[in-house]
Amino acid sequence: MNVPGPVTTAGFSLIELIVIVTVLGVLVILSIPSYSKLVETAKVGRCTTEIRVLEKDINAYFIDRNALPGSLNDIGRGDLRDPWGNLYHYLNIADGGVPPRSDVPFEDLNKDFDLYSVGPDGASLPDIKEAVSLDDVARAGDGGWVGLGKDF
């Protein structure tokens, strides 16, 4: 006598597949902000490094010529763009005539030259503590510090 055994089916049911896809979708949605923050942190790090390299090039120019360059073009870096696609900004404030950036009224960020990126929003004001400048990556303290305006 043939007695049929238990019926087995291979694979997943439609309900199981829907649950799996839903769980994966939720995990992806939850990971997007973390990934975006990681990408932004990497861009700020790259920008900080590039500002340090530009600073060294400017100082080498000063040592060779006993004068600061008039622009980044003088050191061959006028077309260098930050990670957000904006040109770097350089102001020779040691020679006078150009108002320096500041963090509070009458407190300049640098005495020799200002060097900064306007950040992801592409906008900036002379006061680094203004809301539009908080995402700027700037050099301050005559090169003693480089970082985000909000962290200064």
C-alpha positions in Angstrom: 0.0 0.0 0.0 1.3 3.3 -1.0 0.8 6.0 1.6 1.7 9.5 0.3 4.2 11.3 2.5 3.9 14.9 3.6 3.6 17.4 0.7 6.7 19.6 0.4 7.0 22.7 -1.7 10.3 24.3 -2.6 10.7 28.1 -2.6 9.0 31.0 -0.9 5.4 32.0 -0.8 4.3 35.4 -2.2 3.7 36.7 1.3 7.2 35.7 2.4 8.7 37.5 -0.6 6.7 40.6 0.1 7.9 40.6 3.7 11.6 40.2 2.7 11.4 43.0 0.1 9.7 45.3 2.6 12.4 44.6 5.2 15.2 45.3 2.7 13.5 48.5 1.6 13.2 49.7 5.1 16.9 49.0 5.7 17.9 50.8 2.6 15.8 53.9 3.5 17.3 53.9 7.0 20.9 53.7 5.7 20.6 56.6 3.2 21.1 59.4 5.8 24.2 57.6 7.2 25.6 57.3 3.7 24.9 60.9 2.8 26.7 62.0 6.0 29.6 59.8 5.3 30.0 61.3 1.8 29.7 64.9 3.1 32.4 64.1 5.8 34.7 62.8 3.0 34.2 65.9 0.9 35.0 68.2 3.9 38.2 66.1 4.5 39.2 66.4 0.9 38.6 70.1 1.0 40.6 70.6 4.2 43.5 68.7 2.6 43.4 70.8 -0.6 43.4 74.0 1.4 46.5 72.8 3.3 48.2 72.0 0.0 47.2 75.5 -1.4 48.5 77.1 1.8 51.9 75.3 1.3 52.0 76.5 -2.3 51.3 80.1 -1.2 54.0 79.9 1.5 56.5 78.5 -1.0 55.6 81.4 -3.4 56.2 83.9 -0.5 59.6 82.3 0.3 60.7 82.5 -3.4 59.4 86.1 -4.0 59.1 87.7 -0.6 55.5 88.6 -1.5 52.2 86.8 -1.4 50.6 85.9 -4.7 47.9 88.2 -6.0 45.6 85.3 -6.8 45.7 81.5 -7.0 46.5 81.9 -10.7 50.0 83.1 -9.6 50.7 79.6 -8.2 49.0 77.8 -11.0 46.0 76.8 -9.0 43.3 79.3 -10.1 41.2 76.6 -11.7 41.2 74.2 -8.7 37.7 73.4 -7.6 36.5 72.1 -4.3 34.5 68.8 -3.9 31.2 70.7 -4.6 32.5 72.2 -7.9 33.2 75.7 -6.6 36.5 77.6 -7.1 38.6 78.2 -4.0 38.7 81.7 -2.7 42.0 83.5 -1.8 42.3 87.0 -0.4 45.7 88.6 0.1 45.0 90.7 3.1 48.6 91.4 4.2 49.0 93.9 1.4 45.9 95.8 2.5 42.9 96.9 0.5 41.0 93.6 0.9 38.8 93.2 4.0 39.6 90.0 5.8 37.1 87.4 6.9 36.1 87.4 10.6 34.4 85.4 13.3 33.3 88.3 15.5 33.4 92.0 14.8 37.0 93.3 14.7 38.4 89.8 15.1 40.0 88.7 11.8 40.5 85.0 11.0 43.9 85.6 9.5 46.5 88.4 9.3 48.3 87.2 6.1 45.8 85.7 3.7 42.3 84.1 3.7 41.8 80.8 1.9 38.4 79.1 1.9 35.8 77.1 0.1 32.2 78.3 0.0 31.0 74.8 0.7 28.0 72.9 -0.7 25.7 75.9 -0.9 28.1 78.0 -2.9 27.5 81.1 -0.8 29.5 82.9 1.8 29.7 86.1 3.8 32.8 87.8 5.4 31.6 86.8 8.9 32.2 83.0 9.2 29.5 82.8 12.0 26.7 83.9 9.6 24.3 81.1 8.8 25.2 81.1 5.1 29.0 80.7 6.0 28.7 77.8 8.5 29.3 75.2 5.7 32.4 77.0 4.5 35.7 75.2 4.9 38.1 77.9 5.9 41.7 78.5 7.0 42.0 80.5 10.3 44.6 81.5 12.9 47.2 82.2 10.1 47.1 78.5 9.2 46.7 77.1 12.8 43.3 75.7 12.0 41.3 74.6 8.9 37.8 73.3 9.1 34.1 74.0 8.8 32.9 77.4 9.8 30.4 75.9 12.2 33.2 74.2 14.1 35.4 77.3 14.5 
